[in-house]
Amino acid sequence: MTDKIVQSIDIDHVARIEGKAGIEVHFDGADVKIAHVNIFEGPRFFEAITVGRPVEEAVAVFPRVCSFCAAAHKITAVLAAENALRIEPTEQTTKIRELCYLGDHIESHALHLFFLALPDFLGFPDAFSMGKVHKDLIKTAIALKDIGADIQTVIGSRYIHQENVLIGGFGRLPSRRNMEGLATRLKGLFNMAEDALEVLVSFPNWSEVEGERLHLALRPVGEEYGVFGDTVEATDGTKFKTHAYRMRIQELVIPHSFAKHSRYQDRTFVTGALSRVTLFGDLLSGRSKELVEMYSDFLDPNNPLANNFAQAVELVHWIRRAHTIAFDLAKSMRDESRVEYKLGKEQSGVAVTEAPRGMLAYTIRVDSKGVITKSDIITPTAMFLPVMEEDLKRLTAALLNVGTEKEEIAQKLQTVVRSYDPCVSCSVHITDVE
């Protein structure tokens, strides 16, 4: 009896994702032996290089992890630092920060849906080719991306690496006039925010990649679907306070990747837009709630392609939520100074927020002189990478079983990876500083 020949599918570079990653699959007949996402981005030692720096300087360094997620990293790092310093931002500061964070979500979702994901479904190799045929989609994408970027610029003083977001408040408050301008523009985008969803509903999720999975997401404060909270909940009914995330989420070093993999109580899990909608979709309101009810079949919690639909629903919600905040601030904005803080003893602070791609966790320890002695970051991509690999293995086996050619399998594998919207640059934090 002869041994079966082991074949492989090797994709050196997955196009249309943030960062550098490849796919490696080895199979024997329809039996898939290995399905890896190989991440080649250079390690980013932000946990290490911020040690020994003053905390005010460190929170300006953390956003350099990635330009895609700069506001998410900046705001989460600032919140962790404020918790370490035992200071509480004002209600107005929290509201302005939320608007800035939503600008990040709007821009990121628009980029992913229109420029990275939709070409797969519409049959184009890239957004440029798609744009020649679907000019209106590109116009919508640019309008949505621009408003997200402009929100971050107005509040953060810069499009990326928002230096105006500081511990205790802001260097300079945005003007009421700027808030009025943002509110007017956001209102004009209400209908355009649904364009991605209208395209996606023509393309049902692939059943071959379905598989049961555990979702984790941050329960929003209050009764509004949002990005801030202090409790993480899972679809298995468990939950924990954010300050305990290092006890519940374990990171593992993986030989084939510069990025760590994460587990929750020894189980793989996912986080992101689909997880948020699955766990807290009942907190959506207005048009986004109507869309969830209308297209519930497309929001299958066990199918990674449904993450595209979840982002499309969120885009509708974030545009409206951002409009509400900007409109309210245009009426109520008042001058206020940064909250002051005193140094005294070494203390740690934790913050977990919902970044565009899922939960982002920070721990910062500050000594009596205000210097960072330890920091820890777990990004969304590092959390869902193990499940992504499980999906690639399942999809490959299903397609091989029906005789699908390797070229088509390779294309579909990349589509699944893109559906997660991975931020590879953010995920490569591999140093544990003790």
Residue pairs with C-beta under 8 A, 6 or more apart in sequence:
4 28
4 29
5 28
6 26
6 27
6 28
6 33
7 26
7 27
7 28
7 406
8 24
8 25
8 26
8 27
9 23
9 24
9 25
9 27
9 396
9 406
9 409
9 410
9 413
10 22
10 23
10 24
10 25
11 22
11 23
11 24
11 410
11 413
11 414
12 22
13 20
13 21
13 22
14 21
14 22
14 23
14 414
14 417
14 418
15 126
15 414
16 115
16 116
16 117
16 119
16 126
16 127
16 418
17 116
17 417
17 418
17 421
17 422
17 424
18 66
18 68
18 422
18 423
18 424
18 425
18 426
19 39
19 41
19 422
19 423
19 424
19 425
19 426
19 427
20 39
20 40
20 41
20 424
21 37
21 38
21 39
21 40
21 41
21 417
21 422
21 424
22 37
22 38
22 40
23 35
23 36
23 37
23 38
23 392
23 410
23 413
23 414
23 417
24 34
24 35
24 36
24 38
24 256
25 32
25 34
25 35
25 36
25 392
25 393
25 396
25 409
25 413
26 32
26 33
26 34
27 33
27 396
27 397
27 400
29 400
30 397
30 400
30 401
31 397
32 393
32 396
32 397
32 400
34 393
35 389
35 390
35 392
35 393
35 396
36 256
36 257
36 389
37 257
37 385
37 388
37 389
37 392
37 417
38 256
38 257
39 257
39 258
39 259
39 385
39 424
39 427
39 428
40 258
41 258
41 259
41 424
41 425
41 427
41 428
42 258
42 428
43 258
43 428
43 429
43 430
43 431
44 65
44 425
44 428
44 429
45 429
45 430
45 431
46 61
46 62
46 64
46 65
46 375
46 377
46 429
47 374
47 375
47 376
47 377
47 429
47 431
47 432
47 433
48 431
48 433
49 61
50 58
50 61
50 62
50 372
50 375
51 372
51 373
51 374
51 375
51 433
52 371
52 372
53 61
53 371
53 372
54 370
54 371
54 372
55 81
55 84
55 85
55 167
55 364
55 366
55 370
55 371
55 372
56 166
56 167
56 370
58 77
58 81
58 364
58 372
58 375
59 74
59 77
59 78
59 81
59 166
59 167
60 74
60 161
60 163
62 73
62 74
62 77
62 362
62 375
62 377
63 70
63 71
63 73
63 74
63 77
63 160
63 161
63 162
64 70
64 161
65 73
65 377
65 379
65 425
65 426
66 73
66 423
66 425
66 426
67 160
67 161
68 108
68 111
68 423
68 425
68 426
69 104
69 108
69 355
69 356
69 357
69 360
69 379
69 423
69 426
70 104
70 152
70 160
70 161
70 162
71 100
71 101
71 103
71 104
71 152
71 156
71 162
71 165
72 101
72 104
72 353
72 355
72 356
72 360
73 360
73 377
73 426
74 156
74 161
74 162
74 165
75 97
75 100
75 101
75 165
75 353
76 351
76 352
76 353
76 355
76 360
76 361
76 362
77 351
77 362
77 364
78 97
78 165
78 166
78 167
79 349
79 351
79 353
79 362
80 349
80 350
80 351
80 362
80 363
80 364
81 167
81 349
81 364
81 366
82 88
82 89
82 167
82 168
82 341
82 349
83 349
83 350
83 351
84 347
84 348
84 349
84 364
84 365
84 366
85 167
85 341
85 343
85 347
85 349
85 366
86 341
86 347
87 167
87 168
87 339
87 340
87 341
88 339
89 97
89 168
89 169
89 339
90 169
90 336
90 339
92 329
92 332
92 333
92 334
92 336
93 168
93 169
93 170
93 336
93 339
94 228
95 325
95 328
95 329
96 155
96 170
96 173
96 174
96 329
97 155
97 165
98 226
98 227
98 228
98 325
99 151
99 155
99 182
99 322
99 325
99 326
99 329
100 151
100 152
100 155
100 156
100 162
100 165
101 227
101 353
102 151
102 227
102 318
102 321
102 322
102 325
103 147
103 148
103 149
103 150
103 151
103 152
103 155
103 322
104 148
104 152
104 355
104 356
105 148
105 227
105 314
105 318
105 356
106 144
106 145
106 147
106 148
106 151
106 315
106 318
106 319
106 322
107 144
107 145
107 147
107 148
107 149
107 152
108 148
108 356
108 357
108 421
109 144
109 273
109 311
109 312
109 314
109 315
109 318
109 356
110 141
110 144
110 145
110 148
110 196
110 315
111 141
111 145
112 311
112 356
112 418
112 421
113 141
113 196
113 200
113 308
113 311
113 312
113 315
114 127
114 137
114 138
114 140
114 141
114 144
114 196
115 127
115 141
116 127
116 418
116 421
117 308
117 418
117 419
117 421
118 127
118 130
118 137
118 196
118 199
118 200
119 125
119 126
119 127
119 129
119 130
120 414
120 415
120 418
121 199
121 200
121 202
121 203
122 130
122 133
122 134
122 199
124 130
124 133
127 138
127 141
130 137
130 138
131 137
131 138
136 195
137 195
137 199
140 192
140 195
140 196
143 189
143 192
144 189
144 192
144 193
144 315
144 319
147 182
147 185
147 186
147 189
147 319
149 159
150 182
150 185
151 182
151 322
151 326
152 158
152 159
152 160
152 162
153 159
154 174
154 178
154 179
154 182
155 162
155 164
155 165
155 170
155 174
156 162
156 163
156 164
156 165
157 163
157 164
157 171
157 172
158 164
163 171
164 170
164 171
164 172
166 338
167 338
167 341
168 338
168 339
168 340
168 341
169 336
169 337
169 338
169 339
170 338
173 333
173 335
173 336
174 329
174 333
175 333
176 329
176 330
176 331
176 333
177 330
179 326
179 327
179 329
179 330
179 333
180 326
180 330
182 322
182 326
183 323
183 326
183 327
183 330
186 319
186 320
186 322
186 323
186 326
187 323
189 319
190 287
190 319
190 320
190 323
193 315
193 316
193 319
193 320
194 287
194 291
194 312
194 316
196 311
196 312
196 315
197 291
197 295
197 309
197 312
197 313
197 315
197 316
200 298
200 308
200 309
200 312
201 295
201 298
201 309
204 298
205 298
205 300
205 303
205 305
205 306
206 303
206 305
206 395
206 412
207 303
208 394
208 395
208 398
208 399
209 303
209 304
209 305
209 391
209 394
209 395
209 398
209 416
210 300
210 302
210 303
211 302
211 390
211 391
211 394
212 302
213 268
213 269
213 270
213 301
213 302
213 387
214 234
214 235
214 236
214 264
214 267
214 268
214 269
214 270
215 234
215 235
215 269
215 270
215 271
215 274
215 275
215 278
215 279
215 301
216 232
216 233
216 234
216 235
216 264
216 269
216 270
216 271
216 275
216 359
216 383
217 232
217 233
217 271
217 275
217 276
217 278
217 279
217 280
217 354
217 358
217 359
218 227
218 228
218 229
218 231
218 232
218 233
218 242
218 276
218 352
218 353
218 354
218 359
219 229
219 231
219 232
219 233
219 239
219 279
219 280
220 226
220 227
220 228
220 229
220 280
220 283
220 354
221 228
221 229
221 230
223 283
224 283
224 285
224 321
225 276
225 280
225 281
225 283
225 284
225 285
225 288
225 317
225 321
226 321
226 354
227 353
227 354
227 355
228 353
228 354
229 242
229 352
229 354
230 241
230 242
230 243
230 352
231 239
231 240
231 241
231 242
232 239
232 240
232 241
232 242
232 245
232 248
232 352
232 359
233 239
233 279
234 264
234 269
234 279
235 278
235 279
235 301
238 265
240 247
240 248
242 350
242 351
242 352
242 361
243 350
245 350
245 352
245 361
245 378
246 363
246 376
248 264
248 265
249 262
249 263
249 264
249 361
249 378
249 383
250 262
250 263
250 264
250 266
251 260
251 261
251 262
251 378
251 382
252 260
252 261
252 262
252 263
253 260
253 430
254 260
254 261
257 385
258 428
258 430
259 381
259 382
259 385
259 424
259 427
259 428
259 429
259 430
260 382
260 427
260 429
260 430
261 382
261 385
261 386
262 269
262 378
262 382
262 383
262 385
262 386
263 269
263 386
268 386
268 387
268 390
269 383
269 384
269 387
270 304
270 358
270 383
270 384
270 387
271 357
271 358
271 359
271 380
271 383
271 384
272 307
272 310
272 357
272 358
272 380
272 384
272 420
272 421
273 307
273 310
273 311
273 313
273 314
273 356
273 357
273 358
274 299
274 301
274 304
274 306
274 307
274 309
274 310
275 301
275 358
276 310
276 314
276 354
277 284
277 292
277 299
277 310
277 313
277 314
278 299
278 301
278 310
281 289
281 292
281 299
284 292
284 313
284 317
285 317
286 320
287 316
287 317
287 320
288 313
288 314
288 316
288 317
288 320
291 313
291 316
292 299
292 313
295 309
295 313
298 306
298 309
299 306
299 309
299 310
299 313
300 306
304 387
304 388
304 391
304 416
304 419
304 420
305 415
305 416
305 419
307 419
307 420
307 421
308 419
311 356
311 421
343 366
343 368
343 369
343 370
344 368
345 368
346 365
346 366
346 367
346 368
346 373
347 365
347 366
348 363
348 364
348 365
348 366
348 374
349 363
349 364
349 365
349 366
350 361
350 362
350 363
351 361
351 362
352 359
352 360
352 361
352 362
353 359
353 360
354 360
355 379
355 380
356 421
357 379
357 380
357 381
357 420
357 421
357 422
357 423
357 426
358 380
358 381
358 383
358 384
359 378
359 380
359 383
360 377
360 378
360 379
360 380
361 376
361 377
361 378
362 375
362 376
362 377
363 374
363 375
363 376
364 372
364 374
364 375
365 372
365 373
365 374
365 375
366 372
366 373
367 373
374 433
374 434
375 433
376 432
376 433
377 429
378 429
379 423
379 426
379 427
379 429
380 423
380 426
381 420
381 422
381 423
381 424
381 426
381 427
382 426
382 427
382 429
384 420
384 422
385 422
385 427
388 416
388 417
388 420
388 422
391 416
392 413
392 416
392 417
395 409
395 412
395 413
395 416
396 409
396 413
399 408
399 409
399 412
400 409
